[in-house]
Amino acid sequence: MNKTALFFSPEGGNVNRVTIQLGEVIGNEKVDIIPAKDMVKEDLHKYSQIIFVCSTVGADHWTNEIYVDEWQEFFRKIEEISFEGKKVAIVGLGNSVLYPEHFADGIAHLHKKIANKNANIYGFVDAEGYTFNDSEALNEDGLFYGLPIDEENEYDQTSERLENWISKLKSDFEF
Ligand SMILES: Cc1cc2nc3c(=O)[nH]c(=O)nc-3n(C[C@H](O)[C@H](O)[C@H](O)COP(=O)(O)O)c2cc1C
């Protein structure tokens, strides 16, 4: 069976650590953990399953066309590649205490980019169990487009959240 690609950005902080944790939950032999900036376009065809792990750093960062961020660069590099037939899921870090009006918005920005590539996106998560006021990452049914993780305030829930999420994702993904 093909490995699942775990693409993450940025390196060296919470996202990096949670991606490693996620790899352990899935099984290290079943994943390739790849920093977004090191993605090799020619290798993408090897992966029929991809999990993206991102953070939230504010709307400016995502919408400013001039700002060259690793995710913008990632999707620019694969502009002409469709994700049709690929299974995709998203993990997004945020801080629900400092940013309760924009909790884990990064999931939404990534979701939009991936939806534009016609991927099949799985792993939506019920907002129940999270404390926040608003998020761009909620669909019309009140589900997050991916798994929110709050390492600053709810780090003690991270392992369980990852394990529950992967256990549910197994009905769509093959690990
Ligand atoms: C400048 C800045 C802006 C942020 N904006 C948001 C935000 O709008 N919503 C949110 O949920 N978290 C926000 N966060 C919190 C980060 O997403 C969170 O701390 C995350 O764990 C950082 O991951 P990292 O250590 O890999 O960079 C922000 C953090 C920083 C530093």
The ligand as an ORCA input file, in Angstrom:
! r2SCAN-3c Opt
* xyz 0 1
  C       1.021     36.253     14.615
  C       0.120     35.139     15.032
  C      -1.195     35.151     14.645
  C      -2.074     34.114     15.031
  N      -3.376     34.152     14.617
  C      -4.219     33.154     15.006
  C      -5.603     33.188     14.607
  O      -6.071     34.086     13.911
  N      -6.399     32.158     15.016
  C      -5.933     31.119     15.799
  O      -6.697     30.219     16.129
  N      -4.626     31.071     16.176
  C      -3.770     32.059     15.803
  N      -2.450     32.003     16.195
  C      -1.979     30.875     17.044
  C      -1.177     29.822     16.290
  O      -1.908     29.252     15.226
  C      -0.757     28.725     17.265
  O       0.017     29.314     18.286
  C       0.004     27.561     16.662
  O       0.131     26.549     17.617
  C       1.383     28.000     16.165
  O       2.038     26.894     15.566
  P       3.636     26.928     15.328
  O       4.294     26.867     16.694
  O       3.948     25.723     14.518
  O       3.927     28.189     14.589
  C      -1.573     33.042     15.833
  C      -0.229     33.039     16.236
  C       0.605     34.055     15.842
  C       2.044     34.010     16.282
*
